[in-house]
Amino acid sequence: MYADKYQDPPCTDDCLVEMGLRVLLQPDPWKKAEYTYVAVSLWMTGEVNSICNNNCKGLRAPDRPSRSDDTVKLLPPGMAPKRGKGGSLASRQAILHSLVHIECWAVDLAWDAVVRYGLQQAHYQLPKRFFDDFVTVAEDEARHFSILVERLKELGSYYGALPAHDGLWESARETGHSLPARMAVEHCVHEARGLDRLPATIANFRKHGDEASAKLLENVIYPEEVSHCAAGVRWLKYLHALAHGKDPYAEAPNLGSGDDSDPKNMTELEAAEDSEDGERKDEGEEEETKEAKKMEGKEKEGREKEGKEKEGRKKEELKKEE
């Protein structure tokens, strides 16, 4: 296969799909983050500006991103030890360890979206903005991984000290056939549920004296994860509007699996998504507002003129009657 060809860091000879493939095929979690930073820089500066080119012939997203077997002991979902609620140091270490593992997988999930659906760009009619969004998500997740690893060290532990599970990737694998399903399940369900739980985690960390971790989760992780969910909502809307012209929320619940309870932060996600859309529409809306005010002014002038004419006619009629 082509795995050996893509073991080196991303470079200017790559297209975006190839850079993402390098991250996915890198088994070392720390190098995944490093490769992500390089790829993001090349893409954002325009040194790499092709999403997919002739080099992509024969390429496909891996069935499973590469992982070092000796980094973390993996258990089936539901078999991992209970983490507690942050009341003890061991519990806070376990919670942060779980978050580090999730962020590591989130890096792969973002790049999998770039690679898997970059190879199907024409099928889904995806604009460049889609790839910009998920390159940004990948950068955020890599940074979250790095800073949470450091915080875990400060608390006397390390990534790999505890077992974990790969349930997040399993749900991604099940939605690999469909971009709308991926957006709905990963971003509007799983990631949104994570946001539902995070405020309680922050409160418990703060309650038990771990202000440093609480601030990190509250000021960095939480707001950026909201923007990631908003990206999923935005592209789910785009895809459904393109394909069906229907309200995407009518179909999204049917795409979930497992716990079918609704995420509670959908209003906040919509606000974030609307805010981003609003920034792009501001200029156009200002012009529309100006035009509307002009029309309103003209209508007002017309009404005043008509009123004066009516008043004049009434006065003339009264004079005639006299």
C-alpha positions, 0 to 999 in steps of 0.5 A: 500500500502507500502508507510508507510514502506518507510517513514524513511530515506534510510538505509543499508538494502535497495537496490538502488530502495528502497532508491529512493522510499523513496525519491519519497514518502517523501512529504517534499521538504527539507527532499527529499533533505536530503534523497537524500544526505543519499542515495547518500552517501550509494550508492557511498561508496558501503554500498548499492550495489544492484540496485534491489533485492527480496525486490522489488517484488510488488514495482512500481514507484508512479504515482506522487511523494508525495508533501506537499499540503501546500508548494506551491500553484499550478496553471495550466501551463500558469496561473502562474504570469509573472516573468519578466526578473530580472529588479526588486527585485520582478522579481529576487525573482520570477525567483529564486522561479521558479528555486527552484521549478524546482530543487525540481521536478528535484530531483524527476525526477532523482529518478523516473528514478532510481526506474522506470527503475531499476525495468525494468533493464533487459528489457532495459539491463541497466548497473550500469553506468546508475544508477551511472549517475542518482544518481549523477544527483539526488545529484546535483539537491538536492544541487541546490535546497538547495543553491537556497532556501538559496539564495532566503532567502537572497533576502527576500523571501522563497519557497512557497511565490509564486504559481507554476505549475507542468508541468515538472512532467506532461511531465515526466508522459507522458514518463513513459512508455518509457525510450528512450522517457524520455531521449529525452523529459526531458533531450534533450528537456526540460532541454536543453531549460532551458540551452538556457534561463539561459545565458540571466537570468544570464546576466540580474541578473548581469546587475541589480546588483545581482552578487551573484545570477549571479555567482551561476547560472553561476558557479554552476547551468549551468555547472552541468545542461549541464552534466545532459543533456549530460547524457540524450544524452548518454543513448538515444544513448545507447538505440537506438544503442542497439535496432535499430543501428540507429542514435538517433538524427533521432528519438528524435525530434518525441518524443517531445511535445509542442514547437518543436523548437530545443534546441540551446545548443546541440553542447555544450551537445555533447561536454560534453558527448564526453568529459566524454566518452573521459575520459573513452577511453583515456587509450585505445586510447593511446594504439591505438595511440602507435600501429598506430605509430608502424605500421606507422614506419614499413611502412616508413621503408618498403618504404625506403628499397624499395626505396633503392632497386630500386635505386640500381637496376637502378645503376646496369642497368646503369653500364651494359649499359655503 
